[in-house]
Amino acid sequence: MSRDWKHGIFGCFGDCSICLLSFFCPCYVIGKNAEAVGERCCLYCCLSFIPFINFWCSVAIRSRIRAQKGIDGTCCSDVLCTLCFPFCALTQAAREVQETPTGLYMLRE
């Protein structure tokens, strides 16, 4: 089942804490997004310090989030979004994984 992102690309100011983190410390947000989709947080965080690799990390994680959450889009749209609006794209992805956690939870009766 396909759907759209819960928050638009310019909805980054809806959560100012994630927006500020994405702007001032994008390596941390990339690492946390990677962790949310089952990748190694520290690896992606460290790789995001390297120019051009940081762009690839952001696009790769955004694509994984989109695929796992069943969100409409293509790899090309992920590249364009990340290229034109890097901090907004990072914030959008972080808000998506924060609001729709994956995983299994056991309820206690």
For each residue, the residues with C-beta under 8 A, 3 or more apart:
1: 70
2: 70 71 72
3: 69 70 71 72
4: 71 72
5: 8 9 71 92 96
6: 95 96 99 100
7: 11 12 14 92 95 96
8: 5 11 92
9: 5 12 81 85 88 89 92
10: 85 88
11: 7 8 14 92 95
12: 7 9 15 18 19 22 87 88 91 92
13: 16 19
14: 7 11 95
15: 12 18 19 91 95 98
16: 13 19 20
17: 20 21
18: 12 15 21 22 29 91 94 95 98
19: 12 13 15 16 22 23 87 91
20: 16 17 23 24
21: 17 18 24 25 26 28 29 94
22: 12 18 19 25 26 29 87 90 91 94
23: 19 20 26 87
24: 20 21
25: 21 22 28 29
26: 21 22 23 29 30 48 54 58 86 87 90
27: 30 31 45 46 48 49 54
28: 21 25 31 32 45
29: 18 21 22 25 26 32 33 90 91 94
30: 26 27 33 34 44 45 48 54 57 58 61 90
31: 27 28 34 35 41 42 44 45 48
32: 28 29 35 36 41 94 97
33: 29 30 36 37 44 61 62 65 90 93 94 97
34: 30 31 37 39 40 41 43 44 45 57 61
35: 31 32 38 39 40 41
36: 32 33 65 97 98 101 102
37: 33 34 61 64 65 68 97 102
38: 35
39: 34 35 43 44 61 64
40: 34 35 43 44
41: 31 32 34 35 44 45
42: 31 45 46
43: 34 39 40 46 47
44: 30 31 33 34 39 40 41 47 48 57 61
45: 27 28 30 31 34 41 42 48 49
46: 27 42 43 49
47: 43 44 50 53 54 57
48: 26 27 30 31 44 45 53 54 57 58
49: 27 45 46 54
50: 47 53 54
51: 54
52: 55 56
53: 47 48 50 56 57
54: 26 27 30 47 48 49 50 51 57 58
55: 52 58 59 82 83 86
56: 52 53 59 60
57: 30 34 44 47 48 53 54 60 61
58: 26 30 48 54 55 61 62 82 86 89 90
59: 55 56 62 63 75 78 79 82
60: 56 57 63 64
61: 30 33 34 37 39 44 57 58 64 65 93
62: 33 58 59 65 66 78 81 82 89 90 93
63: 59 60 66 67 75 78
64: 37 39 60 61 67 68
65: 33 36 37 61 62 68 69 71 93 96 97
66: 62 63 69 71 73 78
67: 63 64 70 71
68: 37 64 65 102
69: 3 65 66 96 100
70: 1 2 3 67
71: 2 3 4 5 65 66 67 96
72: 2 3 4
73: 66 77 78
74: 77 78
75: 59 63 78 79
76: 79 80
77: 73 74 80 81
78: 59 62 63 66 73 74 75 81 82 89
79: 59 75 76 82 83
80: 76 77 83 84
81: 9 62 77 78 84 85 88 89 92
82: 55 58 59 62 78 79 85 86 89 90
83: 55 79 80 86
84: 80 81
85: 9 10 81 82 88 89
86: 26 55 58 82 83 89 90
87: 12 19 22 23 26 90 91
88: 9 10 12 81 85 91 92
89: 9 58 62 78 81 82 85 86 92 93
90: 22 26 29 30 33 58 62 82 86 87 93 94
91: 12 15 18 19 22 29 87 88 94 95
92: 5 7 8 9 11 12 81 88 89 95 96
93: 33 61 62 65 89 90 96 97
94: 18 21 22 29 32 33 90 91 97 98
95: 6 7 11 14 15 18 91 92 98 99
96: 5 6 7 65 69 71 92 93 99 100
97: 32 33 36 37 65 93 94 100 101 102
98: 15 18 36 94 95 101
99: 6 95 96
100: 6 69 96 97
101: 36 97 98
102: 36 37 68 97
103:
104:
105:
106:
107:
108:
109:
